[in-house]
Amino acid sequence: MVLLGYVASVEADPTPAPTPAPTSPAVAESSSPASLESFLDQIVPERLEATGAPGVLVAVVKDGQVLLVKGWGFADVERQIPMDGERTIFRVASISKTLTATAVARLEARGLVDLDVPVDTYLEGRVVPPRYSTPVTLRHLLTHTGGFINHNIGRVSRTPPTEPLDEFMARTMPPQLYPPGRVILYSNHGNALAGLVVQQVSGQPFAQFMQQQILGPLGMADSRFGLDPVVADRLATGTMLEDGVARTYEYLYVQTTPASALHTTAADMARYMIFHLGDGRVGDRVVLDAPAMQRMRSPAAVIHSALPEFHYAFVHGHVAGYPARRHGGSVPGFQSRLVLLDAHGLGVFVGHNAYGTTLRDDLAGAIVTQLLGGAPPPPPVVPMGDGRPVQPDALVGSYQRVSLRDTPGFCRFHTVLSQTPVEVGLDAEGFLIFDGARFLRTGELTFHRERTVGPATALVFVRDPNGEIRWLHRDRQSAQRRPWHAAPAVQWPLHGAVLLVLLVASVGGPVLGRLAPEVRQRLALSVIAARLVFVGIVVPLLYAAWIDQGQPPLMRPLRFGVPWWIHGLRALVVVGAGLVLFAVVRLWRAHDGEVVPPVVRWSALVIALAIASWLLLELYWSTPAPGLILHP
């Protein structure tokens, strides 16, 4: 569905901004621009020195006005370029998702999209592979409940991407492994698919639409979805923190542009926050009408109202004890945090050109506390009945995180065996225990942590269509009931037996040496096959363990794509399986009076069964191929 030449602005009656909460005289004094700057001048240099981060940018707005836009430290240490809130260009990574959601809200306000119709309605030429009866919608994409894994394979490159957004998404869209609306599973591709809808419906390239319809009207003149000469000249240098030392890190291009590629300044982020805290009007222009602004601010739970879910890409939760909308951004070399406290008309942006520190969250919380004071104590948890679960046997047991299958197939064995189990149990008094804390029943299948600092943490169980408890949600993390055959206690012996058989067969020279030459020749083919399979299995497993343990999460090599040699090694398994099948058939069909000792036949058969078992295990853990499919 393409509407060519869409450039019309939205016109509607304005709605007044949210009324700020009452403020005490002491807090009002601390919220003046001068006092806020003095406060940050005291704490920011100390925290930069303590963390090793080169520099930080801060933007704070209140009641439609800019309180502070400032930088501390260096945007580029080597060239001694200071952080400048007005001039320094910064990568905000996943905060980009909120702008893409804003673009969707703009199209929604015009009646051009509906968040609750199948997303395929708006995709030209391609559709999401139909795996479940419930279709994927834009609401699912903007709340990370589409059920898509987030494997990130090939999402990053060292050279500028040349593939258009629609072709990249058609080729790389991760498979959907869970029914829409059942689990929260953060997905860069999911948000990027919403960006592709913006492109298809508007008839404009995504970056162009954002420049003309969102960034331009908001006055974000220094912001770009992508890297151009102006951005590159003013871009801060990203660093990675290693033992408190900042090491310069190369610029990496991210191909999920709508979800990850905004380059901006602290001053532009101040404009963006004022817009979202206001009435949708910028000057005389209405960028979003009143109903659209209200929809973006008011969370609509997809899974359960007790969970702090995503809504129009924003996380609805708490910051420093206050209800807030927020989002973070992380890309190699940069981290950032955006916080909107609608009830107080307060917005905070913090970004630093270093990856590997909690500085963004520490400063954001300190700023909120400085401006609003200490948050009131959260309301007490009110249990249902005595707080004990009514049917504990239906709840307790082992669950596995839905993110377990975010990895490609050859990493799956390592992931399964190294997973941290999600256990739900009971204490001696019959109360639900999760992650070492007691949870009290507050609803039929809803529990809240008994004692907590800040808002109570929710634990929500959800039944499957058969009425069985299958899903478990802890805040924005989802898990599903683990089947018995997926437990490490089962997987370890299965995989271990396969590898042991292949290892023994691969080094079977001493055994073969005791056999007659003609028998040795017949069994040799099985041994060669075992060696091929063993190498094809073990080397990728070692590589998977290395990238999991030896590389920072945002820089694992798989983000650049699966190495070609991995595919080659995996092909050895297939070749070896074919060879051993041929060898077993030859041994069992001996003719012309030839006698094949039983030990040889059974050895070959055991090798064949081991290889077959491995292939079945691979099939068990495999995922569908990525990508969208052509319209039927």
C-alpha positions as CSV (number, residue, x, y, z in Angstrom):
1,M,0.0,0.0,0.0
2,V,1.7,3.2,-1.2
3,L,0.4,6.7,-1.0
4,L,2.7,8.7,-3.3
5,G,3.7,12.2,-2.5
6,Y,2.5,12.1,1.1
7,V,3.8,15.3,2.7
8,A,0.6,16.7,4.3
9,S,0.8,17.9,7.9
10,V,-1.6,16.9,10.6
11,E,-4.1,19.5,11.7
12,A,-6.2,19.2,14.8
13,D,-7.3,21.0,17.9
14,P,-4.5,21.2,20.4
15,T,-4.7,19.7,23.9
16,P,-3.1,21.4,26.9
17,A,0.1,19.9,28.2
18,P,-0.1,17.7,31.3
19,T,-0.5,19.7,34.5
20,P,2.8,19.4,36.5
21,A,2.6,17.9,40.0
22,P,2.9,20.3,42.9
23,T,6.5,21.1,43.8
24,S,7.9,22.1,47.2
25,P,9.9,25.3,47.6
26,A,13.1,23.4,48.2
27,V,12.6,21.3,45.1
28,A,11.7,24.4,43.1
29,E,14.9,26.0,44.1
30,S,17.0,23.0,43.1
31,S,15.2,22.9,39.7
32,S,16.5,26.3,38.5
33,P,18.9,26.1,35.5
34,A,21.8,27.5,37.6
35,S,21.4,25.1,40.5
36,L,21.0,22.1,38.2
37,E,24.2,23.1,36.3
38,S,26.0,23.6,39.6
39,F,24.9,20.2,40.8
40,L,26.0,18.4,37.7
41,D,29.3,20.4,37.6
42,Q,30.0,18.8,40.9
43,I,29.2,15.2,40.2
44,V,29.8,14.6,36.5
45,P,33.6,15.2,36.4
46,E,34.0,12.9,39.4
47,R,31.9,10.1,37.7
48,L,33.8,10.5,34.4
49,E,37.0,10.0,36.2
50,A,35.7,7.1,38.2
51,T,34.3,5.3,35.2
52,G,36.9,6.2,32.6
53,A,34.3,7.5,30.1
54,P,35.7,10.3,28.0
55,G,32.7,12.5,28.0
56,V,29.0,12.9,28.6
57,L,26.1,14.9,27.2
58,V,23.0,16.0,29.2
59,A,19.8,17.6,28.2
60,V,17.0,18.5,30.7
61,V,13.7,20.1,29.9
62,K,10.8,21.0,32.3
63,D,7.4,22.4,31.6
64,G,8.2,23.1,27.9
65,Q,11.5,24.9,28.6
66,V,15.1,23.8,28.3
67,L,16.7,23.8,31.7
68,L,20.1,22.6,30.6
69,V,22.0,21.4,27.5
70,K,25.6,20.8,28.2
71,G,28.6,18.5,27.7
72,W,31.4,17.5,30.0
73,G,34.7,15.8,29.1
74,F,35.8,15.1,25.5
75,A,34.0,14.1,22.3
76,D,37.5,13.2,21.0
77,V,40.3,12.8,23.5
78,E,43.0,12.5,20.9
79,R,42.1,15.8,19.2
80,Q,41.0,17.4,22.5
81,I,37.6,18.2,21.1
82,P,35.2,18.9,24.1
83,M,31.7,17.6,24.4
84,D,29.3,20.3,23.3
85,G,25.6,20.0,23.9
86,E,24.7,22.1,20.8
87,R,27.3,20.8,18.4
88,T,28.5,17.3,19.2
89,I,26.8,14.6,17.2
90,F,26.0,11.5,19.2
91,R,24.7,8.0,18.3
92,V,21.6,7.2,20.4
93,A,21.1,3.7,18.9
94,S,17.9,2.1,20.1
95,I,16.3,5.4,21.2
96,S,15.8,5.6,17.4
97,K,12.9,3.1,17.9
98,T,10.8,5.8,19.7
99,L,11.1,8.1,16.7
100,T,10.0,5.3,14.4
101,A,7.1,4.7,16.7
102,T,6.3,8.4,16.5
103,A,6.3,8.2,12.7
104,V,3.8,5.3,12.9
105,A,1.7,7.3,15.3
106,R,1.7,10.2,12.7
107,L,0.5,7.9,10.0
108,E,-2.1,6.4,12.4
109,A,-3.4,9.9,13.2
110,R,-4.0,10.4,9.4
111,G,-5.9,7.1,9.2
112,L,-3.2,5.6,6.9
113,V,-2.4,2.7,9.2
114,D,-4.1,0.7,12.0
115,L,-2.1,-0.8,14.7
116,D,-4.3,-3.8,15.0
117,V,-4.6,-5.1,11.4
118,P,-2.1,-7.6,10.0
119,V,1.2,-5.9,9.2
120,D,1.2,-7.7,5.8
121,T,-1.5,-5.2,4.8
122,Y,1.2,-2.6,4.5
123,L,4.0,-4.6,3.1
124,E,4.5,-4.5,-0.7
125,G,5.6,-7.7,-2.3
126,R,6.6,-9.5,0.9
127,V,4.7,-11.0,3.9
128,V,5.7,-12.4,7.2
129,P,5.8,-16.2,6.9
130,P,2.5,-17.5,8.4
131,R,3.4,-19.6,11.4
132,Y,0.5,-19.0,13.8
133,S,-3.2,-18.3,13.4
134,T,-2.8,-14.9,15.0
135,P,-1.3,-12.4,12.5
136,V,1.5,-10.0,13.4
137,T,0.4,-6.4,13.7
138,L,2.1,-3.0,14.1
139,R,1.1,-3.1,17.8
140,H,3.1,-6.3,18.2
141,L,6.1,-4.7,16.4
142,L,6.0,-1.6,18.6
143,T,5.7,-3.5,21.8
144,H,8.2,-6.3,21.0
145,T,5.5,-8.9,21.3
146,G,5.7,-10.2,17.7
147,G,7.5,-13.4,18.7
148,F,10.5,-12.7,16.5
149,I,13.9,-13.8,17.8
150,N,16.6,-11.1,17.9
151,H,19.7,-12.9,16.6
152,N,21.2,-9.8,15.0
153,I,23.2,-11.9,12.5
154,G,24.8,-9.7,9.8
155,R,23.1,-6.5,11.2
156,V,26.4,-4.6,11.5
157,S,29.0,-3.8,8.9
158,R,32.3,-1.9,8.7
159,T,31.4,-0.4,5.3
160,P,28.3,1.7,4.4
161,P,25.4,-0.7,3.5
162,T,24.3,-0.6,-0.1
163,E,21.3,-2.8,0.3
164,P,18.0,-0.9,0.4
165,L,15.9,-1.3,3.6
166,D,13.2,-3.4,2.0
167,E,15.7,-5.8,0.5
168,F,17.7,-6.1,3.7
169,M,14.5,-6.8,5.7
170,A,13.2,-9.3,3.1
171,R,16.5,-11.2,3.4
172,T,17.3,-11.1,7.1
173,M,14.0,-10.8,9.0
174,P,14.5,-13.3,11.9
175,P,12.1,-16.2,12.2
176,Q,9.0,-15.9,14.4
177,L,9.2,-18.7,17.0
178,Y,6.4,-17.6,19.4
179,P,2.8,-16.7,18.9
180,P,2.2,-12.9,18.6
181,G,1.2,-11.3,21.8
182,R,2.4,-14.1,24.0
183,V,5.9,-13.1,25.0
184,I,8.0,-10.0,25.2
185,L,11.1,-10.5,23.1
186,Y,13.1,-7.4,22.2
187,S,13.6,-7.2,18.5
188,N,15.6,-4.7,16.4
189,H,14.2,-6.2,13.2
190,G,10.6,-6.0,14.6
191,N,10.9,-2.2,15.0
192,A,12.7,-1.9,11.7
193,L,9.8,-3.7,10.1
194,A,7.6,-1.0,11.5
195,G,9.9,1.5,9.8
196,L,9.5,-0.4,6.5
197,V,5.8,0.0,6.9
198,V,6.4,3.8,7.2
199,Q,8.4,3.7,4.0
200,Q,5.8,1.6,2.1
201,V,2.8,3.6,3.2
202,S,4.4,7.0,2.7
203,G,6.0,6.2,-0.6
204,Q,9.2,7.8,0.6
205,P,12.5,6.3,1.7
206,F,12.4,5.9,5.4
207,A,15.2,8.4,6.2
208,Q,13.7,11.0,3.9
209,F,10.2,10.6,5.5
210,M,11.8,11.0,8.9
211,Q,13.7,14.1,7.8
212,Q,10.6,15.8,6.3
213,Q,7.8,14.6,8.6
214,I,9.4,14.2,12.0
215,L,12.9,15.7,12.4
216,G,12.3,18.8,10.3
217,P,9.0,19.8,12.0
218,L,10.5,19.2,15.4
219,G,13.4,21.5,14.7
220,M,15.9,18.7,15.0
221,A,18.1,20.2,12.2
222,D,21.3,18.4,13.3
223,S,19.7,14.9,13.4
224,R,20.0,12.3,10.7
225,F,19.0,8.6,10.3
226,G,22.4,7.7,8.8
227,L,25.9,9.0,8.4
228,D,26.5,12.0,6.1
229,P,29.6,14.3,5.8
230,V,28.0,16.8,8.3
231,V,27.3,14.2,10.8
232,A,30.7,12.5,10.4
233,D,32.6,15.7,10.9
234,R,31.0,16.4,14.2
235,L,30.5,12.8,15.5
236,A,31.9,12.0,18.9
237,T,34.5,9.2,19.0
238,G,33.2,6.0,20.5
239,T,35.2,4.1,23.1
240,M,35.0,0.8,24.8
241,L,35.8,0.6,28.5
242,E,38.2,-2.1,29.6
243,D,39.2,-2.1,33.2
244,G,38.4,1.6,33.5
245,V,40.4,2.5,30.4
246,A,38.6,3.9,27.3
247,R,39.8,2.5,24.1
248,T,38.8,4.0,20.8
249,Y,36.4,1.9,18.8
250,E,35.7,1.9,15.1
251,Y,32.5,3.3,13.6
252,L,30.1,0.4,12.8
253,Y,27.2,0.8,10.4
254,V,23.9,-0.7,11.6
255,Q,21.5,-1.8,8.9
256,T,18.3,-1.9,10.9
257,T,18.1,1.8,10.2
258,P,14.7,2.6,11.8
259,A,15.6,0.8,15.0
260,S,19.2,1.9,15.5
261,A,20.7,4.6,13.2
262,L,19.7,8.1,14.6
263,H,22.6,10.5,14.9
264,T,21.7,13.6,16.9
265,T,22.7,16.3,19.5
266,A,21.7,16.9,23.1
267,A,20.0,20.1,21.9
268,D,17.9,18.2,19.4
269,M,17.0,15.6,22.0
270,A,15.8,18.5,24.2
271,R,13.4,19.5,21.4
272,Y,12.3,15.9,21.0
273,M,11.5,15.7,24.7
274,I,9.6,19.0,24.8
275,F,7.5,17.7,21.9
276,H,6.6,14.4,23.6
277,L,5.9,16.2,26.9
278,G,3.7,18.8,25.2
279,D,0.6,19.0,23.2
280,G,1.9,17.7,19.8
281,R,2.3,21.2,18.4
282,V,5.6,22.8,17.3
283,G,5.0,26.5,16.8
284,D,2.0,26.7,14.5
285,R,2.3,23.2,13.2
286,V,0.6,20.2,14.7
287,V,2.9,17.2,14.3
288,L,0.7,14.9,16.3
289,D,-2.9,15.6,17.2
290,A,-4.3,15.4,20.8
291,P,-5.7,11.8,20.5
292,A,-2.4,10.6,19.1
293,M,-0.4,12.2,21.9
294,Q,-2.7,10.6,24.4
295,R,-2.4,7.2,22.8
296,M,1.4,7.4,23.0
297,R,1.4,8.3,26.7
298,S,-1.2,5.9,27.8
299,P,0.1,2.3,28.1
300,A,-2.2,-0.4,26.6
301,A,-1.0,-3.8,27.9
302,V,-0.6,-6.5,25.3
303,I,0.2,-9.3,27.8
304,H,-0.9,-8.1,31.2
305,S,-1.5,-4.7,32.9
306,A,0.8,-5.6,35.8
307,L,3.8,-5.7,33.5
308,P,5.9,-2.6,32.6
309,E,5.6,-3.3,28.9
310,F,6.7,-1.4,25.8
311,H,4.2,0.9,24.3
312,Y,4.9,2.8,21.0
313,A,8.5,1.6,21.7
314,F,8.7,3.4,25.1
315,V,9.1,1.4,28.2
316,H,6.5,2.3,30.8
317,G,8.0,1.8,34.3
318,H,9.8,3.9,36.9
319,V,12.9,6.0,37.2
320,A,14.2,7.1,40.6
321,G,10.8,5.9,41.9
322,Y,8.7,8.0,39.6
323,P,6.4,6.7,36.8
324,A,8.2,7.4,33.5
325,R,8.4,6.5,29.9
326,R,12.0,5.7,28.9
327,H,14.3,4.0,26.4
328,G,18.0,3.3,26.3
329,G,20.5,3.0,23.5
330,S,23.7,1.0,23.2
331,V,26.0,0.6,20.2
332,P,29.7,-0.1,20.3
333,G,31.3,3.1,21.7
334,F,28.1,4.8,22.8
335,Q,25.3,4.5,25.5
336,S,22.4,6.8,26.2
337,R,19.2,7.1,28.2
338,L,16.0,9.0,27.5
339,V,13.5,9.6,30.3
340,L,10.1,11.3,30.1
341,L,8.1,11.9,33.3
342,D,4.8,13.1,31.9
343,A,3.1,13.9,35.2
344,H,5.9,16.3,36.0
345,G,6.6,17.8,32.6
346,L,10.2,16.6,33.0
347,G,12.5,15.1,30.4
348,V,16.1,13.9,30.8
349,F,18.6,12.7,28.2
350,V,22.0,11.4,29.1
351,G,24.6,10.0,26.7
352,H,28.3,9.1,26.9
353,N,30.7,8.0,24.3
354,A,31.8,4.9,26.2
355,Y,30.3,1.4,26.3
356,G,30.6,-0.6,29.5
357,T,29.4,1.6,32.4
358,T,26.1,2.4,34.2
359,L,26.9,6.2,34.1
360,R,23.8,7.0,31.9
361,D,21.4,5.5,34.4
362,D,23.2,6.8,37.4
363,L,23.1,10.4,36.1
364,A,19.5,10.2,34.9
365,G,18.3,9.0,38.3
366,A,20.4,11.6,40.1
367,I,18.9,14.4,37.9
368,V,15.3,13.2,38.5
369,T,15.9,13.0,42.3
370,Q,17.6,16.4,42.3
371,L,14.7,18.1,40.5
372,L,11.8,16.2,42.1
373,G,13.1,15.1,45.4
374,G,13.0,11.6,46.8
375,A,10.1,9.7,45.5
376,P,7.2,8.8,47.9
377,P,7.3,5.2,49.1
378,P,5.5,2.8,46.8
379,P,2.1,1.5,47.8
380,P,2.2,-1.7,49.8
381,V,1.6,-5.0,48.1
382,V,-2.0,-6.0,48.8
383,P,-2.1,-9.8,48.7
384,M,-5.1,-11.8,47.6
385,G,-6.1,-14.1,50.4
386,D,-3.0,-14.9,52.4
387,G,-0.7,-14.4,49.4
388,R,-0.1,-18.1,48.8
389,P,-0.7,-19.6,45.4
390,V,-3.9,-21.6,45.1
391,Q,-2.6,-24.3,42.7
392,P,1.2,-24.2,43.3
393,D,1.9,-27.5,41.4
394,A,0.7,-25.8,38.2
395,L,3.2,-22.9,38.7
396,V,6.4,-24.4,40.2
397,G,9.1,-25.9,38.0
398,S,11.6,-25.0,35.4
399,Y,11.2,-22.4,32.7
400,Q,13.6,-21.3,30.0
401,R,14.0,-17.8,28.6
402,V,12.5,-17.2,25.2
403,S,15.7,-15.5,24.2
404,L,17.4,-18.9,24.4
405,R,16.9,-19.4,20.7
406,D,18.3,-16.0,19.6
407,T,21.5,-17.7,18.4
408,P,22.1,-19.5,15.1
409,G,21.9,-23.3,15.0
410,F,25.6,-24.1,15.6
411,C,25.6,-22.0,18.8
412,R,22.5,-23.7,20.2
413,F,24.1,-26.6,22.0
414,H,26.5,-24.3,23.8
415,T,23.6,-22.0,24.7
416,V,21.4,-24.8,26.0
417,L,24.1,-26.3,28.2
418,S,25.2,-22.9,29.6
419,Q,21.8,-21.5,30.2
420,T,20.8,-20.2,33.7
421,P,17.7,-22.0,34.7
422,V,14.6,-20.0,35.6
423,E,13.2,-21.8,38.6
424,V,9.9,-21.2,40.4
425,G,9.5,-22.9,43.8
426,L,7.9,-22.7,47.2
427,D,9.3,-21.9,50.5
428,A,8.7,-23.8,53.7
429,E,5.5,-21.8,54.4
430,G,4.1,-22.4,50.9
431,F,4.8,-19.0,49.4
432,L,6.0,-18.6,45.8
433,I,9.8,-18.2,45.6
434,F,11.5,-16.7,42.5
435,D,15.1,-15.5,42.1
436,G,15.5,-15.9,45.9
437,A,12.6,-13.6,46.8
438,R,9.1,-14.3,48.1
439,F,6.2,-13.3,45.9
440,L,2.7,-12.8,47.1
441,R,-0.4,-13.6,45.0
442,T,-2.2,-10.4,44.0
443,G,-4.4,-11.8,41.2
444,E,-5.4,-15.2,39.8
445,L,-2.0,-15.7,38.2
446,T,-0.3,-12.5,39.2
447,F,2.3,-12.2,42.0
448,H,4.3,-9.2,43.3
449,R,7.6,-9.3,45.3
450,E,6.9,-9.1,49.0
451,R,9.4,-6.4,49.8
452,T,11.1,-4.2,47.3
453,V,12.8,-0.9,46.9
454,G,10.7,1.1,44.5
455,P,7.7,-0.3,42.6
456,A,6.9,-3.9,43.3
457,T,8.2,-6.3,40.7
458,A,5.5,-8.3,39.0
459,L,5.5,-12.0,38.2
460,V,2.7,-13.1,35.8
461,F,1.8,-16.6,34.6
462,V,-0.2,-17.1,31.4
463,R,-2.0,-20.2,30.2
464,D,-1.8,-21.7,26.7
465,P,-4.9,-22.5,24.7
466,N,-5.1,-25.9,26.4
467,G,-5.4,-24.2,29.8
468,E,-1.9,-25.3,31.0
469,I,0.5,-22.7,32.5
470,R,3.1,-22.2,29.8
471,W,4.4,-18.6,29.9
472,L,6.1,-16.8,32.8
473,H,6.8,-13.0,32.7
474,R,9.0,-11.1,35.1
475,D,8.7,-7.4,34.1
476,R,9.8,-7.3,30.5
477,Q,11.5,-10.7,30.5
478,S,9.5,-13.7,29.3
479,A,10.1,-17.4,29.7
480,Q,8.2,-20.6,28.8
481,R,7.8,-23.9,30.6
482,R,10.8,-26.0,29.8
483,P,10.0,-29.5,28.4
484,W,11.7,-32.4,30.1
485,H,13.8,-33.2,27.0
486,A,15.2,-29.6,27.0
487,A,16.7,-29.9,30.5
488,P,20.6,-29.9,30.7
489,A,20.3,-33.1,32.6
490,V,18.9,-34.7,29.5
491,Q,20.9,-32.7,26.9
492,W,24.3,-33.3,28.4
493,P,24.2,-37.1,28.3
494,L,22.7,-37.1,24.8
495,H,25.3,-34.7,23.3
496,G,28.1,-36.2,25.5
497,A,27.4,-39.8,24.2
498,V,27.4,-38.6,20.6
499,L,30.7,-36.8,21.0
500,L,32.3,-39.7,22.9
501,V,31.4,-42.2,20.2
502,L,32.7,-39.9,17.5
503,L,35.9,-39.2,19.5
504,V,36.6,-42.9,20.0
505,A,35.8,-43.6,16.4
506,S,38.1,-40.8,15.2
507,V,41.1,-42.1,17.1
508,G,40.3,-45.7,16.4
509,G,43.7,-46.5,14.9
510,P,44.8,-49.0,17.7
511,V,41.6,-50.9,17.4
512,L,41.8,-51.1,13.6
513,G,45.4,-52.3,13.9
514,R,44.3,-55.6,15.4
515,L,41.9,-56.4,12.5
516,A,42.6,-58.1,9.3
517,P,43.6,-55.8,6.4
518,E,40.4,-56.4,4.4
519,V,38.3,-55.7,7.5
520,R,40.3,-52.6,8.4
521,Q,39.7,-51.3,4.9
522,R,35.9,-51.7,5.3
523,L,35.8,-50.0,8.7
524,A,38.2,-47.2,7.6
525,L,35.4,-45.5,5.7
526,S,33.3,-45.2,8.9
527,V,36.3,-43.8,10.8
528,I,37.0,-41.2,8.2
529,A,33.3,-40.3,8.3
530,A,33.4,-40.0,12.1
531,R,36.4,-37.7,11.9
532,L,34.7,-35.4,9.5
533,V,31.6,-35.2,11.6
534,F,33.6,-34.7,14.8
535,V,35.5,-31.8,13.4
536,G,32.3,-30.3,11.9
537,I,30.6,-30.4,15.3
538,V,33.4,-29.6,17.7
539,V,35.1,-26.6,16.0
540,P,31.8,-24.6,15.6
541,L,31.0,-25.5,19.3
542,L,34.4,-24.1,20.4
543,Y,33.8,-21.0,18.3
544,A,30.4,-20.6,19.8
545,A,31.8,-20.8,23.3
546,W,34.6,-18.3,22.4
547,I,32.2,-15.7,21.1
548,D,29.9,-16.1,24.1
549,Q,32.6,-15.8,26.7
550,G,35.4,-13.9,25.0
551,Q,33.7,-11.0,23.3
552,P,31.6,-8.1,24.6
553,P,27.9,-8.6,23.7
554,L,27.7,-5.7,21.2
555,M,30.8,-6.8,19.3
556,R,30.5,-10.5,18.8
557,P,31.6,-11.5,15.4
558,L,28.2,-12.9,14.4
559,R,26.9,-9.4,14.2
560,F,28.9,-9.2,11.0
561,G,27.5,-12.4,9.7
562,V,28.3,-16.1,10.1
563,P,31.9,-16.8,8.9
564,W,32.1,-18.7,5.6
565,W,34.2,-21.5,7.2
566,I,31.5,-22.3,9.7
567,H,29.2,-23.2,6.8
568,G,32.0,-25.3,5.4
569,L,32.6,-27.2,8.6
570,R,28.9,-27.8,9.0
571,A,28.9,-29.3,5.5
572,L,31.4,-31.9,6.8
573,V,28.6,-33.3,9.1
574,V,26.4,-33.9,6.1
575,V,29.3,-35.4,4.0
576,G,30.3,-37.6,6.9
577,A,26.7,-38.7,7.5
578,G,26.5,-39.8,3.9
579,L,29.8,-41.7,4.0
580,V,28.9,-43.6,7.1
581,L,25.6,-44.6,5.7
582,F,27.3,-45.9,2.7
583,A,29.8,-47.8,4.9
584,V,27.1,-49.4,7.0
585,V,25.2,-50.6,3.9
586,R,28.5,-52.1,2.5
587,L,29.3,-53.9,5.8
588,W,25.8,-55.3,6.1
589,R,25.6,-56.5,2.5
590,A,28.8,-58.4,2.4
591,H,28.8,-61.0,-0.4
592,D,31.0,-63.7,-2.1
593,G,31.4,-65.5,1.1
594,E,33.1,-62.6,2.8
595,V,32.8,-62.7,6.6
596,V,32.6,-59.3,8.4
597,P,33.2,-59.6,12.2
598,P,30.2,-58.5,14.3
599,V,32.4,-56.0,16.1
600,V,33.1,-54.2,12.8
601,R,29.4,-54.2,11.8
602,W,28.3,-52.9,15.2
603,S,31.0,-50.3,15.5
604,A,30.0,-48.9,12.2
605,L,26.3,-49.0,13.2
606,V,27.1,-47.2,16.5
607,I,28.9,-44.5,14.6
608,A,26.0,-44.2,12.3
609,L,23.5,-43.9,15.2
610,A,25.7,-41.3,16.8
611,I,25.7,-39.2,13.7
612,A,22.0,-39.7,13.2
613,S,21.4,-38.6,16.8
614,W,23.4,-35.5,16.3
615,L,21.5,-34.6,13.1
616,L,18.2,-35.1,15.0
617,L,19.4,-32.9,17.8
618,E,20.3,-30.3,15.3
619,L,16.9,-30.6,13.8
620,Y,15.3,-30.4,17.2
621,W,17.1,-27.0,18.0
622,S,17.0,-25.6,14.5
623,T,15.0,-22.5,13.6
624,P,13.3,-21.6,10.3
625,A,15.2,-19.6,7.7
626,P,15.2,-15.8,8.1
627,G,13.5,-13.5,5.7
628,L,10.1,-12.5,4.5
629,I,8.3,-14.4,1.7
630,L,6.9,-13.3,-1.5
631,H,3.2,-12.5,-1.7
632,P,1.4,-15.7,-2.8
